[in-house]
Amino acid sequence: MTLTGSKKARWKALYQTAMLELDTGVLPARIEAAKAAIHSRMAEAEGSQAGTEASQLEDALYMLDVLLRMYGTKE
C-alpha cells in the first residue's frame, strides 16, 4: 500500500469507528480524531484529489458534524 493509500484508508477507518461508536462519552473524541484525519487528507491531496474522494471527504465531515450535534454532548 502506498503512503497516499494508507492515509486514505486511515481516514476511512477513523470515520467508520466514529460512526459506529455507541458510547456517547467516547463519541466526541472519536469524531475529532476522524475529522483531524479527514482535514489532513484534504490538505495533503489539495489540488490532486479525484472528484470522488473530495466528495467523500466533504460528505464524511458533514455526517460527523451531524453525529456530534445529535449525540456528542451530554444533557
NORHU-V132744 format. One line per field, one symbol per residue. ss: DSSP state (~ for helix, > for strand, _ for the rest). A space follows every 10 residues. Layout:
ss=???
This chain:
ss=__~~~~~~~~ ~~~~~~~~~~ ___~~~~~~~ ~~~~~~~~~~ ~~~~______ ~~~~~~~~~~ ~~~~~~~~~~ ~____
